[in-house]
Amino acid sequence: MVTNYHDELVCDMAETYGIFDIKRVPVRLLATLAVGLRDNSRVKQAKSKTTIDDNTMMLAYIVDLLRGVGFDDEKSLRRFYLKPEESQKQNDYDVYSSPEEFMARRYGDKKG
């Protein structure tokens, strides 16, 4: 399946280069500019399926080493960053995907 990173690329081009209409930019130039984006740009993070940059990952690795925690340990910072869905399941709090879902849970599916 091909994933489209159009929205992320548009945001990155606007933020980094001030280009708001990427359809007016020649494809070759657009590709060159995209390659030059920072490693923590939206499009690069979406493509690599992560939300953190390499420096943060390295710091998390160092903290895990100093604490004597392995990647599979539920207290691992690297696991928290790389597999957030697993980390959320192990915590004692609920996660909601919308305000309506929260309100339905809070008020037991009653309105208001």
C-alpha distance (Angstrom), angle and dihedral (degrees) to the residues before:
residue distance angle dihedral
M1 . . .
V2 3.79 . .
T3 3.79 114.3 .
N4 3.77 119.1 -148.6
Y5 3.79 115.8 -140.3
H6 3.80 94.4 -176.9
D7 3.82 97.3 127.6
E8 3.79 93.3 47.4
L9 3.80 91.4 48.1
V10 3.80 92.4 49.1
C11 3.82 91.1 51.5
D12 3.80 92.8 47.0
M13 3.81 93.5 47.5
A14 3.81 91.1 49.1
E15 3.81 93.7 46.9
T16 3.79 98.5 41.4
Y17 3.79 104.9 32.2
G18 3.81 105.0 15.3
I19 3.81 91.0 -117.0
F20 3.80 108.7 145.7
D21 3.81 100.0 168.7
I22 3.79 107.9 48.0
K23 3.81 91.7 178.7
R24 3.82 89.0 72.0
V25 3.81 92.8 55.9
P26 3.82 117.8 87.6
V27 3.81 110.4 -107.1
R28 3.80 94.0 -122.7
L29 3.83 91.6 53.8
L30 3.81 91.1 44.3
A31 3.82 90.2 53.0
T32 3.81 91.3 48.8
L33 3.80 91.6 50.2
A34 3.82 91.7 46.2
V35 3.80 91.4 54.2
G36 3.81 88.6 51.8
L37 3.79 94.0 57.0
R38 3.80 118.3 116.2
D39 3.79 118.2 -94.1
N40 3.80 89.4 -112.5
S41 3.81 93.8 53.9
R42 3.80 117.1 127.9
V43 3.78 94.9 -112.6
K44 3.81 94.8 48.8
Q45 3.80 92.5 46.9
A46 3.81 91.6 48.1
K47 3.79 91.2 48.4
S48 3.80 92.4 49.9
K49 3.84 91.0 42.4
T50 3.78 93.8 -125.5
T51 3.77 135.1 112.7
I52 3.77 99.3 -152.8
D53 3.77 135.7 68.0
D54 3.80 127.0 -118.6
N55 3.82 93.7 -99.8
T56 3.80 92.5 56.6
M57 3.80 90.7 47.0
M58 3.81 90.6 51.1
L59 3.80 91.1 49.9
A60 3.82 90.2 49.2
Y61 3.81 89.0 51.1
I62 3.82 91.3 51.1
V63 3.82 91.9 48.3
D64 3.82 90.2 49.3
L65 3.81 90.3 50.5
L66 3.80 93.1 48.9
R67 3.80 91.1 48.5
G68 3.80 91.7 46.7
V69 3.79 91.5 -121.5
G70 3.81 122.4 146.6
F71 3.79 125.8 -145.7
D72 3.82 92.6 -103.2
D73 3.80 92.4 52.8
E74 3.80 111.3 105.8
K75 3.83 89.7 -130.1
S76 3.81 93.5 57.4
L77 3.79 114.0 124.5
R78 3.80 91.2 -153.8
R79 3.79 90.6 55.3
F80 3.81 89.7 47.6
Y81 3.82 90.9 54.7
L82 3.80 98.6 38.7
K83 3.80 98.8 40.1
P84 3.80 106.7 27.1
E85 3.81 93.2 159.4
E86 3.81 90.3 62.3
S87 3.80 92.0 45.8
Q88 3.80 91.5 52.5
K89 3.80 92.0 51.5
Q90 3.79 91.7 53.6
N91 3.79 96.4 51.1
D92 3.78 124.1 87.5
Y93 3.79 95.9 -120.0
D94 3.78 133.1 86.0
V95 3.78 124.0 -116.0
Y96 3.81 120.2 -147.0
S97 3.77 127.2 -165.2
S98 3.81 96.0 -155.5
P99 3.81 141.2 18.5
E100 3.81 88.8 -115.6
E101 3.80 91.1 56.9
F102 3.81 90.0 50.8
M103 3.82 93.3 48.4
A104 3.82 91.8 47.2
R105 3.81 89.8 52.6
R106 3.80 93.5 43.3
Y107 3.80 95.8 49.3
G108 3.80 97.5 31.8
D109 3.81 96.0 -110.1
K110 3.84 91.3 -52.8
K111 3.80 118.1 134.9
G112 3.83 117.7 -109.1
